[in-house]
Amino acid sequence: MKPASTKDDTSRLKFERNLSYRVSMLNFLMGKVTKDIYNAQGLTSHQWKVLSVVDAFAPIPAYEIAKWVTLDKAAISRAVRQLRDLRLVELRPHATDARIIDIVMTKKGTQIYATMNKHASKLQARLLGSLSVERQALFFSILDEIEARLDPER
């Protein structure tokens, strides 16, 4: 029996080439496979995201973290507080502006992040390993271009 509504191959192609859908699905699938990495360290996805940014850009104030993650200010604050309670990050006065508090990794945070990063790197190598270095560079370049078009201030 045929479905009540059938579409020709061109509409299917449009669906399969819908950027928003494809990126959303990729994000969902990546979230499923990376969950094991941060859960193994007893962390949540928000904590993992914040810790990743702190590792990359420390010392960094909390308001700067928002530029790099898709979390609201309250979620970032909660994650920072939880990471501090776990002794993975610490808060320090900013070097030149006493109104700003910087977030930095602790030794424990650096060690735990290094473990997670090792697993994430293996995952990325498994996912991208069949692509040549040139195709990988092109892939990331295209992502950069799309991000720049969507968020020119970034």
N, C-alpha and C positions, 0 to 999 in steps of 0.2 A: 504494500500500500504506500502510495506517495504521500509525503507530508502535505498539509493543507496549503502551505505557501512554499513555493520553490523559487530559488533565485538562480540566475545564470552565473557562469564562472567569473564574470567581471565583478559582480558584487562580492563574491568570496575573495577575490584578489584584493579588492579595496579593504575588506575587513582585515585580511592578513597583513596588509601594508599600512594599517592605521598605527601611526607612531605612538600615540597616547596609549593605546591598548597594549602594544608590544612592550613598551617601556614599563608599563604597570605590571604586566605578567612577569617580565624579567626581574623587576624589583621583588615581587612576591616570591618567585622561585629562589632568588639569591637569599632572601630573608629566611626561607626554610632551611637552606643548607648552611648558612652562617650561624644560625641559632645554636647549633651544637657547639660551635667554637666558643662563644661567650658564655653559654650556659655551663660549660665544663669548668669555668672559673667562677661560677656562682653569680654571674652578672646578667643584667637585663639588656635589651637592645639599646635603650636610651643611655645606659651607663657605658656600653661599648662604643657608641657613637661619640659621646663626650670624651671618653678616654682617648679615642683615636685622634681627635682634634687637639687635645692637650698634648699628646705625644708629639704631634707634628709641629705645633706652634707655641709651645710653652716658652716663656711665661705668657699667659693669655688671660684677660679678664673674661668673665662669664658672658658679657654682652657681645664679645667678639665671636664666641662659639656659635652664636645664632647664624652667623654668615656661612657656616660650613655644614650645618645639619638641618634637617627638616623637623625641628622641635620648637615648641613655643618657649617663651622665657621661663614660665613656671616649670615645665618639664626639665629644662636645662638646670635650673636652680635645684630641683629635687635630685637630679642625677649627680650634680656636683656635691651636694650635701651627703648623699649616700656613698659616693666614692671617697669623700673625706672620712666618713665614719668607718669605712673599710680600710682606711689608711693607704689608699692608692694614689690620692692627690693631697696636696696641702695648699692652704691659702697663705699668700704673702703680700705685704704691702708693695705697691707699684714703686719702681725705682725713682720716678720723678713726680708722681702725682699721688698725694696721700689719700685722695678720694677714691682711688681705684685699688681693688684687690686682685692680684694675679693668681692664677691657678697653675701649679706646677706638679709634675709627677714626683712621687716618692720612689725610693729604691724598690719597694715592694710593687708599686704600680708599674714601674719600668720592667720589672721581671715578669709580671703577669701579662703585661701588654706584649712583651717579646714572645712569650709562649703563644698567645693568641695570634699574633702577627705571623708567626712561623706556619701555623695551620692555615691561616687565610692566604698566605703566599702559595702554599701547596695547592689549595683549592683553585686559586687563580691560574697557576701553572697548568693544572689539569683542564681547566675550562678553555684557556687560550693557547695551550701548548701546541695544538695542531696548526695554529696560524703562524705564518712567517713573522719575523721581527718587523718587517715592513708593514704587513697587514695589521699587526697589533698596534703599531704606531699610528696607522691610518684610522683604525677603530677609535683610539683615544682622541685623536685629532678631531674626528667627526663629533664625538661626544662633547669635546670642548667647544666646538662651533655652535652646536645646538644649545648648550648651556648659556653661552654668551648671548645668543639671540633671545633666549627666554629671560635672562637676568643680566642685562648689560652692565650693571654696577659691580658685578662680581669680578 
